[in-house]
Amino acid sequence: MEINQLVAFLAVAEELHFGRAAERLHVAQPPLSRTIKQLENELNTRLLDRTTRSVKLTSSGRALVGPATEVLDALRRAEDAVRSADGGESGLVRIAFAGASTHQLVARLARLVRAQRPGIQLDLSSQNFAQPAMTKLVQGETDVAFGRWDVIPAEIASEVVLRDSLVIALPDTHPLAGARRLAIAKLAAEAFISLPSYEGAVLPDRLRRLARDNGFVPNVIQVAPDTQTALALVSAEVGCHLTLASVADSATDPHVVFVPLADATADVDLRAAWRPNDTNPAVKAVLHEVMNLSKVSRNQITTGEAEFSHSRLA
């Protein structure tokens, strides 16, 4: 059986009139009759009883109506699926993201994609640090990565999606907790809680740079495995922690205060990264939504303003 035979058969079965069926299919009546006859020969049965006055379905014809309809419906669904995939309306997009500060943005992106492009499935992979996310991207194990990197491989494209800055997390009992801004030199004698110094880890690098530029070596008394643990240690008055304004924006512990850093340093902006030669239309569609989100998000995190310390002390 061929698709055109089933189309012809269903048209005649619904119209029960060869002339009307031919008109509906925009073909002449003789070719339509030959198509039906070919289908009957292939099935070795009569599907229609025809006279000069009427056309009726045989029992075999009635039995074929349902399966033929299902076949054509399946064909239409297949065509729709292909068109949807080509248009970036369906498909799978793998996203690797790193750090607590990316969670809000990724959650907003997931909601936006679900609302605007429900045919796209997101496979989300959380990494503790940005470098593993970049490695996955370079090796083709993910399609889009979110993180902070000082070095972007030449074969990777990236764009800032969230402006960010450095802040100092202090216990609310600390004498400097009420400061509007803090220079790192004021903390030279303080105990620090740091994240692990893995390759490409931005925050430990910024702490080392700032301390070196101000003539001291930071007294790191504990290395926390992640940001949440580091803030818990700050809350317990173990020490202070250099972190991000975007982390402060989502923190909930009332015993931790965030004070903007006064020192200038290399940027810590959140970037989206992808392979520019990726031909998956769904990836391009998701990146389009990422850029739409970034227009809203870029100005949500202030850089060096006092709102953090005052809001946390309120």
C-alpha positions in Angstrom: 0.0 0.0 0.0 1.1 3.5 -0.8 0.1 6.7 1.0 -1.6 8.1 -2.1 -3.7 5.0 -2.3 -4.9 5.4 1.3 -5.6 9.1 0.7 -7.7 8.3 -2.4 -9.5 5.4 -0.6 -10.5 7.6 2.4 -11.7 10.4 0.2 -14.0 8.0 -1.7 -15.0 6.3 1.6 -16.0 9.6 3.1 -17.8 11.1 0.0 -19.2 7.8 -1.3 -19.0 9.4 -4.7 -16.1 9.2 -7.1 -16.8 12.6 -8.7 -16.9 14.5 -5.4 -13.8 12.6 -4.1 -11.9 13.5 -7.3 -12.9 17.1 -7.0 -11.8 17.1 -3.4 -8.4 15.7 -4.3 -8.0 17.9 -7.3 -7.5 15.0 -9.7 -9.5 13.6 -12.6 -12.0 10.8 -11.9 -10.3 8.1 -14.1 -6.9 8.2 -12.3 -8.8 8.1 -9.0 -10.6 5.0 -10.1 -7.4 3.4 -11.2 -5.7 4.1 -7.8 -8.6 2.5 -5.9 -8.5 -0.5 -8.3 -4.7 -0.9 -7.7 -5.3 -0.9 -3.9 -8.0 -3.5 -4.2 -5.6 -5.7 -6.4 -2.8 -5.4 -3.8 -5.2 -6.3 -1.0 -6.9 -9.0 -3.1 -10.3 -7.8 -2.1 -13.1 -5.4 -3.0 -13.2 -2.3 -0.9 -16.1 -0.6 -2.7 -19.3 -1.8 -4.3 -19.9 0.6 -7.2 -22.9 0.9 -9.5 -23.8 3.7 -11.8 -26.0 5.2 -9.1 -24.1 4.5 -5.8 -20.9 3.7 -4.1 -20.9 1.7 -0.9 -18.2 0.3 1.4 -17.8 -3.4 1.6 -17.0 -5.1 4.9 -13.3 -5.0 3.9 -13.6 -1.4 3.0 -15.2 -0.6 6.4 -12.4 -2.5 8.1 -9.7 -0.4 6.3 -11.1 3.0 7.2 -9.8 3.0 10.8 -6.2 1.7 10.1 -5.9 4.0 7.0 -6.9 7.0 9.1 -4.4 6.1 11.8 -1.6 5.8 9.2 -2.4 9.2 7.7 -2.6 10.7 11.2 0.7 9.2 12.1 2.2 10.6 8.9 0.9 14.1 9.7 2.3 13.8 13.2 5.7 12.8 11.8 5.7 15.8 9.4 4.7 18.1 12.3 7.5 16.8 14.5 10.1 17.3 11.7 8.8 20.9 11.1 8.8 21.6 14.8 12.4 20.3 15.2 13.6 22.3 12.2 11.9 25.4 13.6 13.5 25.0 17.1 10.1 24.2 18.7 11.1 20.7 19.9 14.2 18.7 20.8 16.6 18.2 23.6 19.0 20.8 25.0 21.6 19.8 27.6 22.5 22.6 30.0 25.4 22.5 32.5 25.5 25.2 35.2 27.8 25.9 38.1 27.4 27.5 41.5 24.5 28.6 43.7 24.4 32.0 41.9 23.2 30.4 38.7 20.2 28.6 40.1 17.7 31.5 39.9 18.6 32.2 36.3 18.4 28.5 35.3 15.0 28.2 37.0 13.7 31.2 35.2 15.0 29.9 31.9 13.3 26.5 32.5 10.0 28.2 33.2 10.3 30.4 30.2 11.2 27.6 27.8 8.3 25.5 29.2 5.9 28.4 28.6 7.2 29.6 25.2 8.6 26.3 23.7 6.9 23.4 25.4 8.2 21.0 22.8 11.8 21.5 24.0 13.1 19.3 26.8 15.9 20.6 29.0 18.4 18.2 30.5 19.9 20.2 33.5 23.2 19.2 35.0 24.4 21.1 38.1 28.2 21.3 38.6 30.0 22.5 41.8 32.4 24.6 39.8 32.4 26.3 36.3 35.4 24.5 34.8 33.8 21.0 34.6 30.8 22.7 32.9 33.2 24.2 30.3 34.9 20.8 29.9 31.6 19.1 29.2 30.8 21.8 26.6 34.1 21.5 24.8 33.8 17.7 24.7 30.3 17.9 23.3 28.7 16.4 26.4 26.4 19.5 26.9 25.0 22.1 24.6 25.0 25.3 26.8 27.0 26.1 29.9 26.5 28.8 32.5 29.5 29.8 34.7 32.3 32.3 35.3 35.5 31.7 33.5 38.7 33.8 33.1 39.6 31.9 30.0 37.2 30.9 27.2 38.5 28.3 24.7 38.8 29.7 21.2 36.2 27.3 19.8 33.6 28.4 22.3 31.3 31.5 22.0 30.0 33.2 25.1 28.1 36.2 26.3 27.5 37.9 29.7 24.0 37.1 30.9 24.2 38.5 34.4 26.3 41.4 35.7 27.8 40.6 39.1 30.2 41.9 41.7 32.1 40.7 44.8 30.8 41.1 48.3 32.0 40.0 51.7 29.8 37.7 53.8 30.1 38.5 57.5 28.3 37.2 60.6 25.8 39.8 61.7 27.7 40.2 65.0 30.9 41.4 63.2 32.0 44.9 64.0 32.2 45.7 60.2 28.7 44.2 59.4 27.2 47.7 59.2 29.7 49.1 56.7 28.4 50.5 53.4 31.5 49.2 51.6 34.6 47.4 52.6 38.1 47.4 51.3 39.8 44.0 51.5 42.7 45.5 53.4 40.3 46.0 56.4 40.1 42.2 56.6 43.8 41.4 56.5 43.7 40.1 60.0 40.4 38.2 59.6 39.9 34.4 59.2 38.6 33.5 55.8 36.4 30.6 54.6 37.3 29.7 51.0 36.0 27.5 48.3 38.3 24.8 46.9 41.1 26.2 44.6 40.3 24.0 41.6 41.5 25.0 38.2 39.5 27.9 37.0 37.8 28.6 40.3 37.0 32.3 40.2 36.4 33.2 43.9 39.5 31.6 45.4 41.5 33.3 42.6 40.0 36.7 43.4 40.7 36.3 47.1 44.4 35.6 46.4 44.7 38.5 43.9 43.0 41.0 46.2 45.1 39.9 49.2 48.4 40.0 47.2 47.6 43.5 45.8 47.0 44.7 49.4 50.2 43.1 50.8 48.9 40.2 52.8 48.2 36.5 52.6 44.6 35.5 53.5 44.3 33.4 56.6 42.1 30.6 55.2 41.1 28.5 58.2 38.6 26.3 56.4 37.8 25.3 52.8 34.1 24.7 52.3 32.9 22.3 49.5 30.3 24.7 48.2 28.8 28.1 48.8 25.9 27.0 51.0 28.4 25.4 53.4 30.6 28.5 53.4 27.7 30.7 54.3 26.7 28.3 57.1 30.2 28.6 58.5 29.9 32.4 58.3 26.6 32.3 60.2 28.4 30.2 62.8 31.0 33.0 63.2 33.8 30.8 62.0 35.1 33.5 59.6 34.2 35.7 56.6 33.8 34.7 53.0 34.3 36.4 49.6 31.3 35.7 47.5 29.0 37.2 44.8 26.3 39.8 44.9 24.0 37.3 43.1 24.6 34.9 46.0 23.6 37.6 48.5 20.5 38.3 46.5 19.2 34.7 47.1 20.6 34.1 50.6 18.1 33.6 53.4 20.1 33.3 56.6 19.4 36.3 58.8 22.7 35.9 60.6 24.8 36.6 57.5 25.4 40.1 56.2 26.8 41.0 52.8 28.8 44.1 52.3 29.9 45.3 48.8 33.6 45.2 48.2 35.3 48.5 47.5 38.3 47.1 45.6 38.4 47.0 41.8 39.0 43.5 40.5 38.6 41.4 37.4 34.9 40.8 36.5 32.9 37.9 37.9 30.0 38.2 35.5 27.9 35.1 34.7 28.3 34.0 31.2 26.4 31.6 28.9 28.7 29.6 26.6 28.0 27.4 23.6 29.6 25.9 20.5 29.0 28.3 17.6 29.0 25.5 15.1 26.1 23.7 16.8 23.4 23.1 14.2 20.6 21.9 16.6 17.7 24.4 16.1 16.5 23.8 19.6 19.8 25.0 21.0 19.5 28.2 19.0 16.0 28.6 20.3 17.0 28.2 23.9 19.9 30.6 23.4 17.4 33.1 22.1 15.4 32.8 25.3 18.6 33.1 27.3 19.4 36.4 25.7 15.9 37.6 26.3 16.3 36.8 30.0 19.7 38.5 30.1 18.2 41.8 29.1 16.0 41.7 32.2 18.6 40.2 34.5 21.7 42.3 33.7 20.6 45.2 35.9 19.1 43.2 38.7 22.4 42.8 40.6 23.9 46.1 41.7 27.6 46.6 41.6 29.1 48.0 44.7 26.0 49.6 46.2 25.0 49.4 49.9 21.6 47.8 49.5 23.0 44.4 50.4 24.4 45.3 53.8 21.3 47.4 54.8 18.8 44.8 53.6 20.6 42.1 55.4 20.7 44.2 58.6 17.1 45.3 58.5 
